[in-house]
């Protein structure tokens, strides 16, 4: 979420800079931008397309992190199973050794 906020802030700054550059111009586009601003359009807010693209990008990154996390989980679960089997084998050996020692006494 922080990454999305940073991207949105950067996009807003770029949009403000574009608006500032357009307001210094005397072209009809600049006058249209001013009237749009006066009609309630916030030039610092990113467009819905930019927001959607940023959200798609973040969603893709989150999916990739999820895949990596799932792979790590499977790897660790397998490793834990190997360790569990080793532990059981060691316990069997120790209990077997204890039985032999008690029989020899």
C-alpha positions as semicolon CSV with decimal commas, in nm:
position;residue;x (nm);y (nm);z (nm)
1;X;0,000;0,000;0,000
2;X;0,288;0,236;0,075
3;X;0,430;0,172;-0,269
4;X;0,097;0,265;-0,425
5;X;0,086;0,585;-0,221
6;X;0,437;0,677;-0,337
7;X;0,346;0,608;-0,698
8;X;0,032;0,817;-0,665
9;X;0,227;1,104;-0,510
10;X;0,479;1,092;-0,792
11;X;0,201;1,087;-1,051
12;X;0,028;1,379;-0,882
13;X;0,350;1,579;-0,880
14;X;0,404;1,508;-1,250
15;X;0,047;1,609;-1,326
16;X;0,084;1,934;-1,128
17;X;0,403;2,012;-1,318
18;X;0,225;1,948;-1,645
19;X;-0,061;2,175;-1,540
20;X;0,188;2,446;-1,439
21;X;0,359;2,421;-1,776
22;X;0,022;2,432;-1,953
23;X;-0,096;2,737;-1,755
24;X;0,203;2,939;-1,871
25;X;0,105;2,864;-2,227
26;X;-0,151;3,080;-2,408
27;X;-0,282;2,793;-2,618
28;X;-0,653;2,705;-2,627
29;X;-0,567;2,381;-2,447
30;X;-0,442;2,579;-2,148
31;X;-0,762;2,783;-2,132
32;X;-0,966;2,460;-2,152
33;X;-0,760;2,318;-1,865
34;X;-0,833;2,626;-1,654
35;X;-1,206;2,601;-1,714
36;X;-1,194;2,231;-1,630
37;X;-1,019;2,316;-1,302
38;X;-1,282;2,577;-1,222
39;X;-1,556;2,318;-1,285
40;X;-1,431;2,104;-0,994
41;X;-1,161;1,889;-1,157
42;X;-0,864;1,836;-0,927
43;X;-0,543;1,848;-1,134
44;X;-0,345;1,687;-0,852
45;X;-0,562;1,375;-0,860
46;X;-0,444;1,107;-1,103
47;X;-0,676;0,993;-1,374
48;X;-0,872;0,669;-1,328
49;X;-0,658;0,504;-1,596
50;X;-0,339;0,589;-1,406
51;X;-0,488;0,460;-1,081
52;X;-0,604;0,141;-1,249
53;X;-0,261;0,081;-1,401
54;X;-0,089;0,145;-1,067
55;X;-0,326;-0,098;-0,896
56;X;-0,269;-0,361;-1,165
57;X;0,106;-0,321;-1,122
58;X;0,081;-0,356;-0,744
59;X;-0,153;-0,655;-0,781
60;X;0,099;-0,826;-1,009
61;X;0,378;-0,763;-0,760
62;X;0,166;-0,899;-0,475
63;X;0,082;-1,211;-0,676
64;X;0,452;-1,266;-0,740
65;X;0,528;-1,227;-0,370
66;X;0,251;-1,476;-0,290
67;X;0,395;-1,731;-0,534
68;X;0,740;-1,687;-0,378
69;X;0,597;-1,725;-0,029
70;X;0,407;-2,039;-0,127
71;X;0,723;-2,189;-0,277
72;X;0,915;-2,111;0,042
73;X;0,639;-2,270;0,249
74;X;0,646;-2,591;0,044
75;X;1,025;-2,605;0,065
76;X;1,027;-2,552;0,442
77;X;0,743;-2,802;0,494
78;X;0,944;-3,067;0,307
79;X;1,255;-2,985;0,505
80;X;1,060;-3,008;0,831
81;X;0,930;-3,349;0,729
82;X;1,287;-3,468;0,667
83;X;1,394;-3,335;1,009
84;X;1,094;-3,501;1,175
85;X;1,185;-3,837;1,022
86;X;1,547;-3,793;1,135
87;X;1,433;-3,708;1,487
88;X;1,211;-4,016;1,502
89;X;1,499;-4,232;1,384
90;X;1,731;-4,087;1,649
91;X;1,468;-4,145;1,918
92;X;1,434;-4,507;1,805
93;X;1,812;-4,554;1,824
94;X;1,834;-4,397;2,169
95;X;1,545;-4,599;2,308
96;X;1,691;-4,913;2,152
97;X;2,030;-4,835;2,312
98;X;1,866;-4,775;2,649
99;X;1,688;-5,109;2,630
100;X;2,019;-5,285;2,551
101;X;2,194;-5,109;2,840
102;X;1,917;-5,202;3,084
103;X;1,926;-5,565;2,968
104;X;2,302;-5,583;3,020
105;X;2,277;-5,458;3,378
